[in-house]
Amino acid sequence: MTGVVRPATRADAEQLLELVDALADYERLERPGADARRRIVQDAFGERARVSVMLASEDERAVGYALFFETYSSFLALPSLYLEDLFVRPDARGSRHGFRLFQAVAAEAVRRGCGRMEWNVLKWNQLAIAFYQRLEAEPLTDWQMYRLEGDRLLQVAGR
């Protein structure tokens, strides 16, 4: 078995969507609907891509992905790379695909001149937490994440 990590292309769209579905299943969330699936493909591979994707393959089968994008730190005066998703199929874990994906995203952060890389992890996901601890990543304890979505977002936006 040979593991490869590379930037995803439009030709990988269907495999990416299968992996997004697998992540939704793993996190016990609803899979993206048809409109969301079209937006994912457009935002990853369209003319004005909003996100970047790395794909991990084993013997030409997509086994994992990382989806990320830039944010900006006004205090560092540098971009930050935000890792939205890092996922490896459960049957492919233990073969260093997750590490290779994470390493590729970190290398991309360095290549882009980012001052840091950030991500969130679900509190129940002990496998991911242990993985990040092995990398000596530091959990942020002074920050609380907030979210507005759906009707509440529209209401606050005045629409």
N, C-alpha and C positions, 0 to 999 in steps of 0.2 A: 504494500500500500504506500502510495506517495501522496503527501499532503502539499498543496500549493495554495498560497494566498496571493490574490491579484485584485486590481481594481475591477469592479463589475462594469459590464457594458450593456447596452440595450438588448443585446442578444441573450443576456442573462435574466431578463425581466421576469419570465415565468418561474425560474428557479428562485429568484429573490422573493416573489410573492408566496411561493410554497414555504419558504423559510419564515416569512413574516407570519403566515398561518400557524406554523409549528410553534413559534414564540408565543402567539396568542393562546394556543392550546396549553402550553407549558405554564403560562401565567394565569390561566383560567379566565381569559378575557374573550370577548366576542371578536371573531375574525373580521377584518376590514370588508366592507361591502364593495359592490362593483365600482361605485364612484370613487371611493377611497383608493381602491386598487389602481384605477386610472391615474389618480393624482400621485400616488407613490411612483409609478413609472415615469410620469411627466417630470416630477420634482427630482428624480434621480438621474434621468437620462435625456431630458428635454434640452432645448436650446439654451434656456436660462436655468440650469440645474440649481436647486436649492440645497441639496444634500449630496454627499459622496458615499459610496458603498464599496467596501472590500468584501470579497467572496473567498471562502475557504472551500477547497475541493479535495476530494480523496478519490483517486481512480476515476476522475472526470465527473463525479457525483458531488453536487453542492451540499456541503455538510454544515456550513455556518456562514454568518455574515456580520459585518459591523457597519452601522449607518451613523454618520457623523456630519457636523457642520460647524462653521465658525461663529463664535460670539465675540464680544469685545470687552476688555477690561479697561475702564477709564483710569484706574489707579496704576496699572502696569503700563498703560498706553501701548498695549499689544493685543493682538487677537488671542483668543482662547479656542481650543478645539473641544467641542461638546460631543461626547459619545452618547448617542441616543439609544442605540441597540448594540449589544454584543451577544450573539447567540450561536450555540453549537448544538446540533441535534443530539439528544441524549444517547443514541446508539453510536455516536462518533466521539464522545467525550473520552478523555484520557489519552488522546493521541496528539496533544499539544496544539490542536487547531485554535482553541481559544487564546492561548498565549501568542501564537503567530499572528492572529487577527489583531490582538491588542498591540503587539509590537509594531505591526504595519501602520496602525493608526497613530501610535506614538511617533514613529518615524515621519509620518505625514505632518504631524504637528510641528516637529522640528524643521522639516523642509519648508513649511509655510511661515516660519518665524514666530510661532505661537509662544506665549509666555507660560502657558499651562494647558492642561487637559483636565476636563471635568466630566462627571457622569453621576447618575443616581443608581441606587440598587434597592430593590424591594427588601424590607426588613426581614421577611421570612426566607429569603433566598440565601441560605447558609452556604451553598456551594459557591455562589458568586462572591459572597463576602470573604470566604476563605481564600478564594483565588486572588482577590484584590489585596488581602492582607499579606499573602506570599510575595506580592510585588512591592510591598511596603508602601502602598498608597495610603494616604491619610484621610480618615473620615472627617467630614466637617461637622462639628457639634454645635457651632454657634449660629448656624443658618437654618431657617425653616422654609421649606418650599411651599409656595402657594399656587393656586390654579384658578383661573376663570375659564369656563367653556360654555358652549351652547347658548341657550337663551340668556343666561346671566351675563355672558360676555357681550352679547348684542345689546342688552339693556344698559350696561355700563358704558358701552360705546355710543349710546344715544340713538340706537336704531331699533 
